[in-house]
Amino acid sequence: MKRGHIAKFPIHSINFSKIFEKRLHDELVALVDIMLDLNKKIQAAKGNERERIQRQIEKTDREIDDMVYKLHGITNKESKIIEGEI
C-alpha cells in the first residue's frame, strides 16, 4: 500500500485536554494491556482454562472495538456494517 492510500484513512488524533477522549484513550490502553497478557497466558493454558481465556480474549476484543468506534464517532449501524452483520 502506498503512502497516498494510507493518508486517506481517517486517523483520529486524541485531544488529551478533552476529558472524554483522554478517558477513552486510557481505557483503551488498559484493554490492550489486558489483551496482550491474555494472549501470553493462552499459550500455556489447557482444557477449560484455555476456553475461559479465549472467552476473555473475545470479550476484550469486543470492548476494544466498541471504544474505537466511540472514539471515531461510528454509529451502531455503521459498526454492524464494519462487523459484517449487515
Backbone as a printed PyTorch tensor [residue, N CA C, xyz], in Angstrom:
tensor([[[  0.8510,  -1.1710,   0.0000],
         [  0.0000,   0.0000,   0.0000],
         [  0.8980,   1.2360,   0.0000]],

        [[  0.6250,   2.1420,  -0.8800],
         [  1.4230,   3.3600,  -0.9750],
         [  0.9800,   4.3750,   0.0640]],

        [[  1.8750,   5.2860,   0.3740],
         [  1.5940,   6.3090,   1.3800],
         [  0.3220,   7.0870,   1.0650]],

        [[  0.0860,   7.3660,  -0.1980],
         [ -1.1070,   8.1030,  -0.5990],
         [ -2.3880,   7.4010,  -0.2160]],

        [[ -2.3850,   6.0640,  -0.2740],
         [ -3.5630,   5.2980,   0.1130],
         [ -3.7840,   5.3690,   1.6170]],

        [[ -2.7070,   5.2750,   2.3790],
         [ -2.8110,   5.3220,   3.8370],
         [ -3.2710,   6.6980,   4.3020]],

        [[ -2.8220,   7.7360,   3.6220],
         [ -3.1900,   9.1020,   4.0020],
         [ -4.6910,   9.3330,   3.9170]],

        [[ -5.4050,   8.5180,   3.1640],
         [ -6.8490,   8.6700,   3.0280],
         [ -7.6270,   8.1380,   4.2220]],

        [[ -6.9790,   7.2890,   5.0490],
         [ -7.6640,   6.7350,   6.2130],
         [ -7.8610,   7.8150,   7.2670]],

        [[ -9.0590,   7.8800,   7.8510],
         [ -9.2970,   8.8940,   8.8830],
         [ -8.6580,   8.4640,  10.2100]],

        [[ -7.5670,   9.1040,  10.5480],
         [ -6.8870,   8.8130,  11.8120],
         [ -7.2750,   9.8980,  12.8040]],

        [[ -7.8500,   9.4740,  13.8880],
         [ -8.3070,  10.4110,  14.9020],
         [ -7.1640,  10.7600,  15.8480]],

        [[ -6.8540,  12.0310,  15.9430],
         [ -5.8580,  12.4830,  16.9130],
         [ -6.5740,  12.7460,  18.2250]],

        [[ -6.0570,  12.1770,  19.2800],
         [ -6.6950,  12.3220,  20.5850],
         [ -6.3440,  13.6820,  21.1710]],

        [[ -7.3670,  14.3760,  21.5920],
         [ -7.1860,  15.6600,  22.2570],
         [ -7.2050,  15.3910,  23.7600]],

        [[ -6.0170,  15.3440,  24.3580],
         [ -5.9070,  14.9890,  25.7690],
         [ -6.4750,  16.0540,  26.7020]],

        [[ -6.7980,  17.2280,  26.1780],
         [ -7.4340,  18.2410,  27.0190],
         [ -8.9400,  17.9900,  27.1550]],

        [[ -9.4750,  17.1050,  26.3090],
         [-10.8880,  16.7220,  26.4120],
         [-10.9680,  15.4850,  27.2960]],

        [[-11.6650,  15.6070,  28.3970],
         [-11.7390,  14.5360,  29.3920],
         [-12.2520,  13.2340,  28.7870]],

        [[-13.2960,  13.3130,  27.9600],
         [-13.8760,  12.1150,  27.3510],
         [-12.8460,  11.3790,  26.5080]],

        [[-12.1050,  12.1110,  25.6740],
         [-11.1200,  11.4750,  24.8000],
         [ -9.9570,  10.8940,  25.6030]],

        [[ -9.5090,  11.6110,  26.6220],
         [ -8.4160,  11.0990,  27.4460],
         [ -8.8450,   9.8310,  28.1790]],

        [[-10.0710,   9.8350,  28.7060],
         [-10.5750,   8.6580,  29.4130],
         [-10.6780,   7.4580,  28.4630]],

        [[-11.2100,   7.6830,  27.2630],
         [-11.2880,   6.5990,  26.2860],
         [ -9.8920,   6.0730,  25.9490]],

        [[ -8.9620,   6.9740,  25.7630],
         [ -7.5840,   6.5730,  25.4690],
         [ -7.0280,   5.7020,  26.5770]],

        [[ -7.1670,   6.1620,  27.8150],
         [ -6.6260,   5.4260,  28.9580],
         [ -7.2790,   4.0470,  29.1010]],

        [[ -8.5930,   3.9820,  28.8970],
         [ -9.2980,   2.7000,  28.9850],
         [ -8.8770,   1.7770,  27.8390]],

        [[ -8.6680,   2.3440,  26.6670],
         [ -8.2420,   1.5510,  25.5190],
         [ -6.8460,   0.9710,  25.7420]],

        [[ -5.9500,   1.7740,  26.2660],
         [ -4.5970,   1.2930,  26.5670],
         [ -4.6510,   0.1710,  27.6040]],

        [[ -5.4930,   0.3260,  28.6150],
         [ -5.6270,  -0.7110,  29.6430],
         [ -6.1580,  -2.0160,  29.0260]],

        [[ -7.1360,  -1.9130,  28.1440],
         [ -7.6810,  -3.1140,  27.4900],
         [ -6.6420,  -3.7860,  26.5860]],

        [[ -5.8440,  -2.9950,  25.9090],
         [ -4.7950,  -3.5690,  25.0610],
         [ -3.7810,  -4.3150,  25.9310]],

        [[ -3.4350,  -3.7450,  27.0820],
         [ -2.5220,  -4.4380,  28.0120],
         [ -3.1170,  -5.7710,  28.4650]],

        [[ -4.4130,  -5.7550,  28.7650],
         [ -5.1020,  -6.9900,  29.1700],
         [ -5.0580,  -8.0020,  28.0320]],

        [[ -5.3250,  -7.5430,  26.8130],
         [ -5.3190,  -8.4330,  25.6490],
         [ -3.9420,  -9.0620,  25.4550]],

        [[ -2.9000,  -8.2800,  25.5780],
         [ -1.5490,  -8.8140,  25.4310],
         [ -1.2650,  -9.8810,  26.4820]],

        [[ -1.6790,  -9.6050,  27.7130],
         [ -1.4700, -10.5640,  28.7990],
         [ -2.2560, -11.8550,  28.5570]],

        [[ -3.5000, -11.7250,  28.1370],
         [ -4.3260, -12.9090,  27.8680],
         [ -3.7310, -13.7630,  26.7460]],

        [[ -3.2070, -13.1050,  25.7200],
         [ -2.6170, -13.8590,  24.6120],
         [ -1.3450, -14.5870,  25.0320]],

        [[ -0.6370, -14.0550,  26.0010],
         [  0.5240, -14.7720,  26.5470],
         [  0.0510, -15.9850,  27.3540]],

        [[ -0.9780, -15.7810,  28.1750],
         [ -1.4730, -16.8490,  29.0510],
         [ -2.0730, -18.0190,  28.2770]],

        [[ -2.7330, -17.7210,  27.1780],
         [ -3.4280, -18.7930,  26.4500],
         [ -2.4380, -19.7840,  25.8370]],

        [[ -1.2130, -19.3470,  25.6050],
         [ -0.2090, -20.2370,  25.0100],
         [  0.0610, -21.4570,  25.8960]],

        [[  0.0450, -21.2500,  27.2150],
         [  0.3540, -22.3420,  28.1450],
         [ -0.8960, -23.0170,  28.7080]],

        [[ -2.0540, -22.4300,  28.4650],
         [ -3.2960, -22.9430,  29.0610],
         [ -3.7760, -24.1940,  28.3290]],

        [[ -4.5020, -25.0150,  29.0890],
         [ -5.0690, -26.2560,  28.5390],
         [ -6.5140, -26.4090,  29.0100]],

        [[ -7.2880, -27.1370,  28.2160],
         [ -8.6470, -27.5110,  28.6170],
         [ -9.5530, -26.3470,  28.9330]],

        [[-10.2330, -26.4450,  30.0860],
         [-11.1970, -25.4270,  30.4980],
         [-10.5550, -24.0600,  30.6810]],

        [[ -9.3280, -24.0450,  31.1630],
         [ -8.6210, -22.7740,  31.3640],
         [ -8.4040, -22.0760,  30.0180]],

        [[ -8.0560, -22.8330,  29.0170],
         [ -7.8470, -22.2690,  27.6740],
         [ -9.1580, -21.6980,  27.1260]],

        [[-10.2440, -22.4210,  27.3260],
         [-11.5500, -21.9470,  26.8690],
         [-11.9570, -20.6660,  27.5990]],

        [[-11.7060, -20.6210,  28.9010],
         [-12.0280, -19.4280,  29.6980],
         [-11.2370, -18.2270,  29.2010]],

        [[ -9.9610, -18.4200,  28.9600],
         [ -9.1190, -17.3170,  28.4780],
         [ -9.5680, -16.8830,  27.0870]],

        [[ -9.9300, -17.8380,  26.2320],
         [-10.4070, -17.4960,  24.8850],
         [-11.6640, -16.6410,  24.9600]],

        [[-12.5760, -16.9680,  25.8700],
         [-13.7850, -16.1410,  26.0450],
         [-13.4190, -14.7350,  26.5130]],

        [[-12.4290, -14.6270,  27.3990],
         [-11.9810, -13.3130,  27.8640],
         [-11.3570, -12.5130,  26.7150]],

        [[-10.5970, -13.1940,  25.8690],
         [ -9.9980, -12.5260,  24.7090],
         [-11.0880, -11.9840,  23.7960]],

        [[-12.1020, -12.7920,  23.5290],
         [-13.1970, -12.3610,  22.6530],
         [-13.9520, -11.1820,  23.2580]],

        [[-14.1940, -11.2320,  24.5620],
         [-14.8860, -10.1340,  25.2550],
         [-14.0490,  -8.8590,  25.2080]],

        [[-12.7690,  -8.9770,  25.4750],
         [-11.8870,  -7.8210,  25.4640],
         [-11.7820,  -7.2400,  24.0630]],

        [[-11.7430,  -8.0960,  23.0630],
         [-11.6920,  -7.6450,  21.6720],
         [-12.9290,  -6.8260,  21.3200]],

        [[-14.0950,  -7.2940,  21.7630],
         [-15.3420,  -6.5450,  21.5120],
         [-15.3090,  -5.1860,  22.2120]],

        [[-14.7880,  -5.1580,  23.4390],
         [-14.7040,  -3.9010,  24.1890],
         [-13.7650,  -2.9160,  23.4870]],

        [[-12.6490,  -3.4230,  22.9810],
         [-11.7170,  -2.5620,  22.2430],
         [-12.3970,  -2.0070,  20.9960]],

        [[-13.0670,  -2.8710,  20.2440],
         [-13.7850,  -2.4080,  19.0490],
         [-14.7920,  -1.3220,  19.4020]],

        [[-15.5780,  -1.5400,  20.4500],
         [-16.5920,  -0.5600,  20.8530],
         [-15.9550,   0.7810,  21.1970]],

        [[-14.8270,   0.7540,  21.8820],
         [-14.1580,   2.0090,  22.2460],
         [-13.6200,   2.7340,  21.0200]],

        [[-13.0600,   1.9840,  20.0930],
         [-12.5480,   2.6000,  18.8640],
         [-13.7040,   3.2170,  18.0850]],

        [[-14.8260,   2.5270,  18.0350],
         [-15.9960,   3.0770,  17.3550],
         [-16.4490,   4.3740,  18.0170]],

        [[-16.4760,   4.4080,  19.3480],
         [-16.8510,   5.6300,  20.0620],
         [-15.8790,   6.7520,  19.7560]],

        [[-14.6100,   6.4450,  19.7890],
         [-13.5770,   7.4450,  19.5640],
         [-13.7090,   8.0700,  18.1760]],

        [[-14.1040,   7.2760,  17.1920],
         [-14.2470,   7.7620,  15.8250],
         [-15.6690,   8.2150,  15.5040]],

        [[-16.5740,   8.1480,  16.4720],
         [-17.9460,   8.5950,  16.2410],
         [-18.7250,   7.6920,  15.3090]],

        [[-18.3970,   6.4120,  15.3150],
         [-19.0720,   5.4460,  14.4500],
         [-20.3770,   5.0230,  15.1100]],

        [[-21.4580,   5.0950,  14.3430],
         [-22.7690,   4.7570,  14.8840],
         [-22.9110,   3.2430,  15.0350]],

        [[-23.9520,   2.8440,  15.7480],
         [-24.2430,   1.4160,  15.9440],
         [-24.4740,   0.7420,  14.5930]],

        [[-25.2160,   1.4080,  13.7130],
         [-25.4830,   0.8460,  12.3880],
         [-24.1760,   0.6970,  11.5960]],

        [[-23.3330,   1.7070,  11.6480],
         [-22.0490,   1.6590,  10.9400],
         [-21.1590,   0.5370,  11.4910]],

        [[-21.1940,   0.3510,  12.8110],
         [-20.3720,  -0.7010,  13.3980],
         [-20.8600,  -2.0830,  12.9540]],

        [[-22.1600,  -2.2390,  12.7770],
         [-22.7000,  -3.5010,  12.2840],
         [-22.2430,  -3.7760,  10.8590]],

        [[-22.1420,  -2.7250,  10.0470],
         [-21.6360,  -2.8680,   8.6840],
         [-20.1650,  -3.2910,   8.7260]],

        [[-19.3880,  -2.6370,   9.5650],
         [-17.9670,  -2.9710,   9.7130],
         [-17.7910,  -4.4160,  10.1480]],

        [[-18.6170,  -4.8500,  11.0740],
         [-18.5200,  -6.2130,  11.6140],
         [-19.0990,  -7.2620,  10.6590]],

        [[-19.7190,  -6.8020,   9.5650],
         [-20.2780,  -7.7300,   8.5950],
         [-21.6260,  -8.2870,   9.0020]],

        [[-22.2970,  -7.5970,   9.9210],
         [-23.6030,  -8.0750,  10.3940],
         [-24.7380,  -7.5730,   9.5120]],

        [[-24.4370,  -6.6100,   8.6600],
         [-25.4640,  -6.0540,   7.7430],
         [-24.9800,  -6.2740,   6.3260]]])
